[in-house]
Amino acid sequence: MNSKKTNQKNLTFSNKYLAFYNGIMLIGWSIIFGKGATYFLLGKSPFEIYKLVKMELFIFQTGAILEIIHSLPFISLVSSPLFSTFIQVFSRVFLIWGILNVTEKPKNSPFFISLILAWSPSEIIRYSYYLIRALKKEINIVTWLRYSLFIVLYPIGVVSEIMSIINSLPETREKKIFQIKITESFNFEYSHLCIGIAVSYVMGFSKLYLYMLNQRRKHFKNEKQNQKQKQK
């Protein structure tokens, strides 16, 4: 009892805020995964699943924008690099608001299912890990999953995101979504932006993936060293 009270007293306002934020996000993504997985197993179509998870997906993925704010140098609530945080959050927010919200085909594609089943487990583990850290505790299995599950889920998520963008291109051109006339002979089309973002996915994937693998190696190396020191 005394140790629990001591831990609670040691929690700063930042710890409590981050615990609250990550707890809310954990609940949201758990709902998305629960709905998505259940209705997928019941044989619902991708579009039916989209309609069932749309509200939670848009709320909680948009809520991740706060992570960019948390990473700002003059705020520094977390130690996550600002650039990589911005890229990861922006790509997903763009996908839901800039692709799923304005086009139909990506919602009814198998890649929407793989998107949800890649995003939600990784977010559940990630927010669980951050919640536990904010409370100044550690659960080994959650830590291991945090640094291991992405090896499979991250590539699946990226491929699903790229394919969702590709599936949207014919519709953005046909409907002339967000088309801007630049000159008499040239119009800026929304599809140009979508193609550029898809290319940036391909170019940025290896860099981010290698960064995450490097972080994994560092973490487990430090963990081994700490265990050896405790045994001495």
C-alpha positions as CSV (number, residue, x, y, z in Angstrom):
1,M,0.0,0.0,0.0
2,N,2.8,2.4,0.9
3,S,4.6,1.9,-2.4
4,K,1.4,2.5,-4.3
5,K,0.9,5.8,-2.5
6,T,4.5,6.8,-3.1
7,N,4.2,6.1,-6.8
8,Q,1.1,8.2,-7.0
9,K,2.7,11.1,-5.2
10,N,5.7,10.9,-7.5
11,L,3.5,11.4,-10.6
12,T,3.9,14.9,-12.0
13,F,1.1,16.7,-13.7
14,S,2.7,15.7,-17.1
15,N,2.6,12.0,-16.0
16,K,-1.1,12.3,-15.1
17,Y,-2.0,14.1,-18.3
18,L,-0.1,11.6,-20.4
19,A,-1.7,8.7,-18.5
20,F,-5.1,10.2,-19.1
21,Y,-4.4,10.9,-22.8
22,N,-2.9,7.4,-23.5
23,G,-5.7,5.7,-21.6
24,I,-8.4,7.4,-23.6
25,M,-6.6,6.6,-26.9
26,L,-6.2,3.0,-25.7
27,I,-9.9,2.7,-25.1
28,G,-10.7,4.2,-28.5
29,W,-8.4,1.9,-30.5
30,S,-9.6,-1.1,-28.5
31,I,-13.2,-0.3,-29.6
32,I,-12.1,0.0,-33.2
33,F,-10.2,-3.3,-33.1
34,G,-13.1,-5.0,-31.3
35,K,-15.7,-3.8,-33.8
36,G,-13.4,-4.4,-36.9
37,A,-12.3,-7.9,-35.9
38,T,-15.7,-9.0,-34.8
39,Y,-17.5,-7.8,-38.0
40,F,-14.7,-9.1,-40.2
41,L,-15.2,-12.6,-38.6
42,L,-18.9,-12.3,-39.1
43,G,-18.3,-11.8,-42.9
44,K,-19.2,-8.1,-43.2
45,S,-18.0,-6.3,-46.3
46,P,-15.2,-3.7,-46.0
47,F,-17.7,-0.9,-46.6
48,E,-20.0,-2.2,-43.8
49,I,-17.1,-2.4,-41.4
50,Y,-16.1,1.2,-42.4
51,K,-19.5,2.5,-41.5
52,L,-19.4,0.7,-38.2
53,V,-16.0,2.0,-37.1
54,K,-16.0,5.4,-38.9
55,M,-16.8,7.6,-36.0
56,E,-14.2,6.1,-33.6
57,L,-11.6,5.9,-36.4
58,F,-11.9,9.5,-37.3
59,I,-12.0,10.7,-33.7
60,F,-9.1,8.8,-32.3
61,Q,-6.8,9.0,-35.3
62,T,-7.4,12.7,-35.5
63,G,-6.7,12.8,-31.7
64,A,-3.1,11.6,-32.5
65,I,-2.4,15.2,-33.7
66,L,-1.8,16.0,-30.0
67,E,1.3,13.7,-30.2
68,I,2.9,16.2,-32.5
69,I,2.2,19.0,-30.0
70,H,3.6,16.7,-27.2
71,S,6.9,16.4,-29.2
72,L,7.4,20.1,-29.8
73,P,10.8,21.2,-28.4
74,F,9.3,24.0,-26.3
75,I,6.8,21.5,-24.8
76,S,8.7,18.3,-24.7
77,L,6.1,16.2,-22.9
78,V,7.6,13.2,-24.6
79,S,11.0,12.3,-26.0
80,S,9.8,11.1,-29.4
81,P,11.5,12.8,-32.4
82,L,9.3,15.6,-33.8
83,F,9.9,14.8,-37.5
84,S,9.1,11.1,-37.3
85,T,6.1,11.7,-35.1
86,F,4.8,14.4,-37.6
87,I,5.3,12.1,-40.6
88,Q,3.6,9.1,-39.0
89,V,0.6,11.1,-37.7
90,F,0.2,13.2,-40.8
91,S,0.2,10.2,-43.1
92,R,-2.6,8.6,-41.2
93,V,-4.7,11.7,-40.7
94,F,-4.3,12.4,-44.4
95,L,-5.5,8.9,-45.2
96,I,-8.7,9.2,-43.2
97,W,-9.6,12.8,-44.1
98,G,-8.1,13.1,-47.5
99,I,-8.8,9.6,-48.9
100,L,-11.5,7.7,-47.0
101,N,-13.6,10.8,-46.3
102,V,-13.7,12.0,-50.0
103,T,-13.6,8.8,-52.1
104,E,-15.6,5.6,-52.1
105,K,-13.5,2.8,-53.5
106,P,-10.9,2.6,-50.7
107,K,-13.7,2.1,-48.2
108,N,-14.8,-1.1,-50.0
109,S,-11.4,-2.6,-50.6
110,P,-9.8,-5.5,-48.7
111,F,-7.0,-3.1,-48.0
112,F,-9.3,-1.2,-45.7
113,I,-9.6,-4.4,-43.6
114,S,-5.9,-5.0,-43.5
115,L,-5.5,-1.3,-42.6
116,I,-7.7,-1.5,-39.6
117,L,-6.3,-4.9,-38.5
118,A,-2.7,-3.5,-38.8
119,W,-3.3,-0.1,-37.2
120,S,-5.5,-1.0,-34.3
121,P,-3.4,-3.8,-32.6
122,S,-0.2,-1.6,-33.0
123,E,-2.0,1.4,-31.5
124,I,-3.4,-0.7,-28.6
125,I,0.1,-1.9,-27.7
126,R,1.7,1.5,-28.2
127,Y,-0.8,3.4,-26.0
128,S,-0.7,0.6,-23.4
129,Y,3.1,1.0,-23.3
130,Y,2.9,4.8,-23.0
131,L,0.2,4.6,-20.3
132,I,2.3,2.2,-18.2
133,R,5.4,4.4,-18.6
134,A,3.4,7.5,-17.6
135,L,2.4,5.7,-14.4
136,K,6.2,4.9,-13.9
137,K,5.6,1.2,-14.1
138,E,6.7,-1.6,-16.5
139,I,5.0,-4.8,-17.8
140,N,7.6,-6.9,-19.6
141,I,5.2,-8.5,-22.1
142,V,3.8,-5.1,-23.2
143,T,7.3,-3.7,-23.6
144,W,8.3,-6.7,-25.7
145,L,5.2,-6.4,-27.9
146,R,5.9,-2.6,-28.3
147,Y,9.3,-3.3,-29.7
148,S,8.4,-6.4,-31.7
149,L,4.9,-6.3,-33.1
150,F,5.7,-3.4,-35.5
151,I,8.0,-5.7,-37.4
152,V,5.0,-7.4,-39.0
153,L,2.2,-4.8,-38.6
154,Y,4.1,-1.7,-39.9
155,P,4.8,-3.1,-43.4
156,I,1.2,-4.3,-43.6
157,G,-0.1,-0.9,-42.6
158,V,2.1,1.0,-45.1
159,V,1.1,-1.3,-48.0
160,S,-2.5,-0.9,-47.1
161,E,-2.2,2.9,-46.9
162,I,-0.4,3.0,-50.3
163,M,-3.0,0.8,-51.9
164,S,-5.8,2.9,-50.5
165,I,-4.3,6.0,-52.1
166,I,-3.8,4.2,-55.4
167,N,-7.5,3.0,-55.3
168,S,-8.6,6.5,-54.8
169,L,-6.9,8.0,-57.9
170,P,-9.4,7.2,-60.6
171,E,-12.2,8.7,-58.5
172,T,-10.3,11.9,-57.6
173,R,-9.6,12.5,-61.3
174,E,-13.1,11.6,-62.5
175,K,-14.8,13.8,-59.9
176,K,-12.2,16.5,-60.2
177,I,-11.8,16.7,-56.5
178,F,-10.1,19.8,-55.3
179,Q,-9.0,20.6,-58.8
180,I,-7.3,24.1,-59.2
181,K,-6.8,25.8,-62.5
182,I,-3.2,27.0,-62.7
183,T,-2.9,28.0,-66.4
184,E,-5.0,27.4,-69.5
185,S,-3.1,24.2,-70.2
186,F,-2.5,22.9,-66.7
187,N,-4.7,22.2,-63.7
188,F,-3.5,21.1,-60.3
189,E,-5.3,17.9,-59.5
190,Y,-5.8,16.3,-56.1
191,S,-4.5,13.1,-57.6
192,H,-1.1,14.8,-58.0
193,L,-0.9,15.4,-54.2
194,C,-2.0,11.8,-53.6
195,I,0.6,10.4,-55.9
196,G,3.3,12.6,-54.2
197,I,2.3,11.4,-50.8
198,A,2.3,7.7,-52.0
199,V,5.8,8.2,-53.3
200,S,6.9,9.7,-50.0
201,Y,5.5,6.6,-48.3
202,V,7.8,4.4,-50.4
203,M,10.8,6.6,-49.9
204,G,10.3,7.1,-46.2
205,F,9.3,3.6,-45.3
206,S,12.8,2.1,-45.2
207,K,14.2,5.1,-43.2
208,L,11.4,4.9,-40.5
209,Y,11.5,1.1,-40.4
210,L,15.3,1.0,-39.9
211,Y,15.0,3.7,-37.2
212,M,12.4,1.5,-35.4
213,L,14.6,-1.6,-35.7
214,N,17.5,0.4,-34.4
215,Q,15.4,1.6,-31.4
216,R,14.4,-2.1,-30.8
217,R,18.1,-3.2,-30.7
218,K,19.1,-0.3,-28.4
219,H,16.2,-1.1,-26.0
220,F,16.9,-4.8,-25.7
221,K,20.7,-4.2,-25.5
222,N,20.2,-1.8,-22.6
223,E,17.8,-4.2,-20.9
224,K,20.3,-7.0,-21.1
225,Q,23.0,-4.7,-19.6
226,N,20.7,-3.7,-16.7
227,Q,19.9,-7.3,-16.0
228,K,23.6,-8.2,-15.8
229,Q,24.2,-5.3,-13.4
230,K,21.4,-6.5,-11.2
231,Q,22.9,-10.0,-11.1
232,K,26.3,-8.7,-9.9
